[in-house]
Amino acid sequence: MKKKNTFFVVLTVLVIATVVGAWLWYGNFKTADSSLADIKKREVLKVGSNLPFGVMERFDENNKPVGIDIDIAQEIASRLGVTLELNNYGWDELFTAVKSGEVDLAISSITITPERQKEVFFSRPYFNGGQVIVALSDNQEIKGIADLEDRKIAAQKDTTGYNEAKRYTSASLIYPYLNFDKINGSLGIIDDLRSGKFDVIIVDYIQALDMIKEYPGLKIVGVPFTKENYGIITKIGNESLMQKINSILQDIGEDGALEKIEAKWIKL
């Protein structure tokens, strides 16, 4: 009698285990992420960007998208073994296109923030677009942020650069500008720097790169001293795709491909 009861107990356990196992298998199969497989099947990687933004993404003289982000997107497509399809969007439209699945990825100097991480998947950081110091090329006194105490600093009002300036010098020595536009034939902040009105400008790295490219006699002092890490984004749930993107970003960082792309566009 005891043996018979034991047999039924064992049988019941086996049946329950089989049912639970089948349910788990079906659930995993049903929700399997095919984001990477879908791209390889269609042989096209759809990428969105918001042009222009300096050396990161812009149109060349032939109206062709070029820049660091564009080259990285092409490198990713190449390493996936597919063709790159690049689409230009307005900034807000770009995020909508990602979340709806209209594009597989977006790469457009997108700063990684906790708020955005609630809306989309971010890759590992691939570029730091933080704040830098811009000075005259012959300025040998300022070699970094440690040399900014009691210096005259210019920055765009109500920006990260302006907030950073307040950390290193007194408010009376900060020259706030509404923008860096040319005014009535004057170069505005650039002419003021050249005339010695202030010692340096604090500005985001990308804008600084454009400054030194367009105006001779300027230099970027050191490297970005704040962190504004850029990441590639995709739709939440595209785990297999993002896992592969992170792997590729790691590879191009280790094999020198990323460094070559940056050197192509950033000539300091």
N, C-alpha and C positions, 0 to 999 in steps of 0.2 A: 504493500500500500504506500509506504514511504517512497519507494523507488518510482512509483507511478506519479506521485505528487512532484517529486524532483524533476521528472521528465517534463511535466507540463510547465513547471517554473522556468526551466531552461529554454523550452520551446517559446514560451511567452517573451522571454528576454531577447531571444534571437529575432523574433518577429518585430518587436519594438525597435531593436537596433537597425534592422533592415529598413523599416519604414522611415526612421529618422535619417538614416544615411541617404536613402533615396531622395528624401525631401531636401536635405542639404545640398546634394549633388544637383538636383533640379533647380534649386534656388540660385546656386552659383552659375550654372549653365545659362539660366534665363537672364541673369544680370551681367554676363560676361562683357567686359569692355573690349570693343572692337575698333577703337579710335585709330590705333596704329595700323591694324590690319586693313581697315577701310582705305587709308591713304595709299598703302602699298598696292592694294587691289586696283584703285583708280589710276595709280602712277602719277598723281599730281598732289602737291602740297599747297593748300590754299592759305596764303598769309596776308594779313591786313596790316596797314601802317598809316600813320598820319603825317603827311609831308607838307611843308619842309620843316626841318629842325637842324640847321647847321650841318656839321660833318656827320651826324648820325643818319639822317635821311633827308634827301632833297632831290630836286630835279636838275639834271645837267643841261647844257646848252641845246641838247636835242630832245629835251623834255622826257628824258629817261631817268627813272628812279636810281639813285646811287647813294653811297655812304656806308658807314660802318654797319648799321643794322641791316641794310640791304645785302651786303656781302656775307654777313652771318647767316641770314635767311637762305642765301644761295648755297652756302657751305653745308647747312643742315639738310637741305633738299638733296644735295649731291651725295651726302653720306647715307641718306635714306634710299638712294637709288631711284629718285623720282624727279619730276619736273617742278620747278617753282612757278606758282601763279601768284603774282603780287597785286593787291588791290588797295587803292588809296581811299581813306575814309576821313570824315570829320572826327574830332576827338571823341565825342560822345557816341557817335555811330560806330566807332571802332569796338567799343566794349559791347555794344548791342550785337554786333556781328559775331563776336566771339561767343557770347552767352547763348545765342540762337543756333550756333553751329554753322553759320554762313561761311565762316573761315575756320580753319583748323587751329591757327595760331595768330597772335598779333605780336609784332616786335616794333616798338616805336618809342624808345627812350622812356619806358613806363617804370616809374619809381615804385618799388615794392613797399606797400604800406599795409598795416593791419586791416584798415577799412576795405581796401581793394581785395585782400586775401579772403574776405567773406563772400566776394562776388565771383571770383575766378581763381583758377589754379595758376600759381607763379612757378617759374623755373628757378633754379639756383641763380644768384647774381652773376652777371657777365660784364658789367661796366659800372664804375663809380662816377657819377656826374655831379659830385659835391662842389662845395665852394672853394675858390682859389684866389690868390693874390695876383693882380696884374700891375706891373710897374714899368717904368722906362727901362730900356735895355741897358743903359749905363748906370743904373742904380745898383751899387754894390753894398749899400748899408742894410737893406732889408733882404734877409735870406729865408725868412719864415715867420710864422705867427708870433714867435717870441720877440720879434723886433718891432711889433706894431704898437707897443705901449707908448702913449702920448704922441702918436703919429696922426696926421690928418688923413682920414679915410673917406672915400666916396663910395656910395652904394645906392642901388635903386630902392626907393622908399617902400616900406611894407613888404619886404622880401626877406628870404633867408639870409641873404648877404648883409642886409641892413641890421638884422638881429645879431649876426655874428660880429659885425663891426662894434656894436655896443659892448661886446664882451672884452674887447681888447683896448679900447680907448674911451675917453670921456665923450659925452653927448655933444659937447661944444666943438669937438674936433671932427665930427661926422658931417659930411656934405651929402644930404639926401637929394636924389634926382627922381623926378616922376618917371622918366624913361631915358633911354640912351640914344634917342633919335637926333638926327641932324636938324639944326634950327637956323633958318635964314642964311644958309651957306656955311654956318659954323658946325663943327663936328661935335659940339656940345661937350660932353664929359671927356672925350679924347683930347680936345684942344685945351681943356682946363688942366688935365694931367700934364700935358706937355709944357704948359706955362708955369707949372709949379704951384698951382692953387692948392693942391693936396699931394700927398706922397704916393698913395696907391688906390686901386679900386678893388673891392671885394665883389665877386660875381660868380655865377655858376660856371662850371668848367666848359660846358659846350659853348656858351656865349663868349667866354674868354678865348676859346680857340678861334672863333670867327673874328674877334677883335685883332688878335696878333697876325692873323692872315690878311686882314684888310688894311691894317694901319701899321706901316713900318715903324721901327723904334720901340716896340712894346715887347714885353716878355711875360710869361707865366712863371711865378716864383714857386719852385717846388712842385708838389702834387696836391690834389684836393685834400683839404684838412677837415672836411665833414663827409659824412656818408649819405649818399643818395643813390642807393644801388638800383640798377635797372634789371628787370627780369622779363622773360618771354611769358605770355599768358595763353591759356587755353580754357576751354569750357570745363567746369567742375564735373568730374566723372571720367575725364579722359586720362586715366591713370597710366595706361600702357604707353600712350603717346608722350606724356610728360616724363615718364621714366626714361624713355629713349632720348628725349631732348636733353635731359640732364646729363645723360651718359655722353652725348655728343659734345655738349658744352665743356664737360670735363676733359674729353679727348682733345678738343681744339685748344684748350688752355694748356695742356701738357705737351702736345706735339708742336707748339709754336704757331699754329695757324691763326689763332686769335691775335697774337702779337703782331703777325704780319699784316693782318687786316687793319689793326689800329695804326700801325706805322705808315700804312699807305695813305691814311687820311689825316693823321696827326703828325705834322712836321714842325716840331718846336725848334 
